[in-house]
């Protein structure tokens, strides 16, 4: 069994390997020491080697805590019935959960996107290819930053939880990614050929960053992710630059006081079951978290006014229209002088 464990661990050296054994996920060696230190799990031993375990029924809770601390977790499951197994039970790594590829609702903030990002910058060039994927919603984006400040601003706005960089790249970009998990991939991963559809009109640098994301998703998810949308390009210059301080001060995404809820929406429909949030509402919240910090500039004034004209169903608009109707229906009275003569 230990040979089987070591074989899988060799394939995923940078992840904590959760090894399915009975009703527990067992971890060994350095992984066991990390689990014990970070999550206060009891550390035992097996044949003189460090060992720790967590119940499978609570596995997601432990995975969530490890992700918040910047670790990756490889889930190694039994792929055959132990009662029918002849000899050692067959196991395989069914997925690798990383901070940027988490999709379970228990691992995510319902009101925020969870972006996986990739950045590619050729030696001697100013442009930086950027790509972002929210695996929980399928949104797949690509753009190009023409300078370091533009790169830093876009990273702050999208706030990815994990960033992919070439293994042979320097520290210039990684030094700007404080508090974020950085994963190094081979140079061959950053190839436009890894984007399986036509990238006509998308910058070459952005395509190479998107190719790295496709490679990483294929390696970690072990299954086709059919819900991922076609790659969409956008221009950073077409978006309003709201710095993180402004976003925080205006409480666009979350209240200033930790734990206090945002004001309720009076027009929101009641939920069918209390405490359970529909998946469509979760996607809508994440879209707000994407749009509000970086609104797009309107192409013309009439188009920017269209949502205001169409939103007649809101209470404030109905009140304004009612008052205007009453004012227009009142008879016009001409002003009078002190002697009663009309002007």
N, C-alpha and C positions, 0 to 999 in steps of 0.2 A: 504493500500500500504506500509506503513512504517513497518508493521509486516512482510510483504514479504521481504522487504529490510533487516531487522534485522536478518531474518532467514538465508538468503544467507551470510550475513556478519559474522554470527557466524560460518559458515562452512569454511570461508577463513579469519581468523582474521589478518593474516600477509600480506594481499594484499589490495590494494586500489580497492574498488568495483565500477566499472563503470556500473551504473544502467540505462538501456534503458528506457527512458521516452519521448515519442514523437520523436522529431528530435534531442534530446540531450542525452548524457550520464550524468546523475546526480550523484553527490557524496554528502554524508551527514556526519555530526558530525566531528570526527577527520580527516577523509579522505578529507573533504572539506577544512579544515584548511591547511593540507599538500599541496593539489593542489594549493591553493591560494598562499601559501608561496613559493613553489618551482617554479611554472610556471606563477606566477603573474596573476592568474585567479580571476575575481571579486567574492568576497565572499558575499553571500546574506544569507537569513534565510527562513525557512519554519516552521511555528508553533513554532517559537522561537529557532529552531535548526540550526546550521551552514549548509549552502548548497552552492554548486558551480556546474557549468555545462560547458561542451564543446560540440560543434557540432559533430554529428556522422560522418559527411563527413570528418572531420579533426581529427578523433579519433586516427588514427595511429601516427600522428605527436606528439600528447600529450603523447601517450604511449611510443614512442621512447625516449622522453625527460625524462620521469619517469624512464625508464630502465637504462639510462645513469647515473642516480642519485642513482641507486641501489634499486629501488622499484619494487614490483611485482604488476600486475594489473589483476584483475579478471573481465572478460567481461560477464555481465549478459544481455542476449538478450531477446526480446519478441519472444516467440515461437508460437504465434497464431496471426491471424489477429485481430486487435483491433475492427474492425467493426463487426466481427462475435462473439466476446467474450461476454459471459454472465457473467456480473459482472467484477471481477478483471482479467486483462489480464495475461495469464500465461507467466511466465519468467523462465529462467534457465541459469546457468553459462555454457557457451559453451566452454570456455577455460580459462586457466590462463597463462598469458604471464609473463615470468620471464627472467632475464638477460641471463640465460643459455638455454632457450627453445624458443627464438625468431626465427622465420623462414621467416617472410616477408622480402622481399628485402629492403623495406623502413626502416627496423629496423637494418639492418646488414651492415657491411663493406664488399664490394664485393670482396676485395682481401685478406681477413683473415678468418680463421675458427672461429666459435663461439662455444667453447666447454662447455659442462656441465660435471663436474667432480664429482667423488665420491671417498672418501678415507675411508678405514677401517683398524684399527689397534687393535688387541686383547690386553687385559691387560697383561703386562709382556712379550710381544714378540717384536722383533726388526723389523720384516717385516711389510710393509704397503701395503695393496691391493689398487690398483688404477684402475679406469676405466674412459674413456672419450667418450662422444657422441657429435657429431656435428649433431644436428637434421635437419639442413638445407641441409646436403648432405647425411645423413644416415650412416656416418662412425662411427663404434662402436669398441672401443679398450679396452684392459685390460692388465695390467702388474703388477709387484710387485717390490717395492723399498726396498732394503735391509738395508737402513739406512736413517736417517733424511736428510743428505746432498743429497742423491740420490732423495729423495722425493721432496726436495726444488728445485733441478735442473729440474726435470721433470715438476713440476708445472710452473716454469718460462718458459720452452720451449713451453709447450702447451698453456699456458696463458688462462686458463678457466675463463669465466666471472662469474661463479657460482660454488660453491663446496658444495656437500652434505656430512654431517658428522652425526654420531650417536648422538642422543640426550643425551646419558649418557656418552659420551666421554669427556675427560678433555680438557684443553686449550693448550696442547703441540702442536697439529697440527693446531688448529685455530690461534695460535699466529704466525704461519708462512704464513698465508694467508692474509696478509695486502692488502688493497684496493680491496678485492674480496668479493662478496656477499656469505655469509655462510648460508645454510639452514639446520636445524636440522630435522632429521627423526627418527622415532622410531627404536629400535633395531631390530624388526622383519622385517623391510624393507631391512636390510643388510643380506640377506639370499640367498644362492646359488639356492634355490628352486624357486626363482623369475626369474631365467633365464630359459626361456621356451624350450631351446634346449640343446643338449648334449654339455657339456663343457669339453670333454675329452682332457687332456693335458694342461688345464688351471689351474693355481694355485688356491687353495681354497680361499685365501684372495682376489684375483682379481675377482673371481666369486661373492663373497659376495658384493663387491663394484659395480659390474655390476648389481646385483639384486636390489640394491638401486636405480640405474638409471631407470631400467624398472618400478619399483613401482612409482617413481616420474613422469615419462612420462605418465603412465596410469592415475594418479590422476590429472594432469594438462591439458592434451590435449583432454581428453574426447572422443577420437576416436582412432582406430587402425592405427598405423603408419607403413604401409606396406613397406615403402621405407627404413626402417632401415636395414642395412646389418647384417649378422651373426657376432657374437662377434669374434674378431680376437685378439689373444695374441701376444705380442712381448717382447723382452728383452731389458732393458735399456742399458745393457753392450754391445749390438751389434750396438749401435749408437754412433757417434762421439759427444763428449761433447763440444758444442759451447755455451759459456756463453753469457748472454744478452748483455754485452759490445761489444763482438766480432760481434754479429749479427747486432748491431746498427752501429758500425764503418764501417763494410763492406757494409752497406746499402742493406742487403739481402732482407728485407721486405718493407722498406719505406725509402725515402730520409732523410738525416740529417736535411735539411731545411724544416720546415713545410710548406706545400702547394706547394712545387716544385715537378713536376711529375718525375717519373723514366724515363730513356732514352727509346725512342720508340723502338719497335722490328721491324726491317725492313722486316722480313719475315712473319709478322702477316698479315692475310687476312683482307681486309676491311669489315667493318660491313654492314649488309644489310640496316639497318636504323640508321642514325646518332643519337648518344645519347642513343641508346638502346643496352645493352650488352646481348648477348645470354647467356642463363642459363649454357650451356656447358662451355663457357669461364669463367663464374664466378666460376664454380666448379674447373676449371683448376687453376685459380688464388689461390683459397683456398688450393689446393693440393700443390702448390709451397710454400705457407706460412707454410705448415706442414713439407715438406721435407727439405727445405733449412736450418732451424735452427738445424736440427738433422739428418744429412745424415747417411745412414747405411754404415757399413764397407763392401767392396767387399769381396766375398769369395775367389777369386783368381785374379791374374793379367790379365789373358786373358778375363775374364768376364768383368772386369772394363774397358778394352779397347774396348769392343764391340760397345758401343754407338758411339765412335769416328770413328770407321771403317765404321759403317753403315750410318753416317750422311754426305753422299756425296752430299746431295742437298743444304747444306748451302753455301753461297757465299764464305766464307773464305776457305772452303774445296775444292770447285771447282777451286779457284785460285791456291791453293797449288798443286792440281793434274795437272793443266794445265802447271804450271812452271816445274814440274817434267817431264812431257811428252816432253816439248820442250828441256829440258836439255839432256834427253836421246836420242833425235833424232839428236843432233848435232854431226858432225864427230869429232873423237878424234884426237887431234893434239899433237904430242909428243914435249916436250920442246927441244930447241936448245941451242947450246953453242954459244959463241961470233963469232966463225969462221964459223958457219952455219952447223957444224957437229951434227948429231943426237946422242943422248945419248942412 
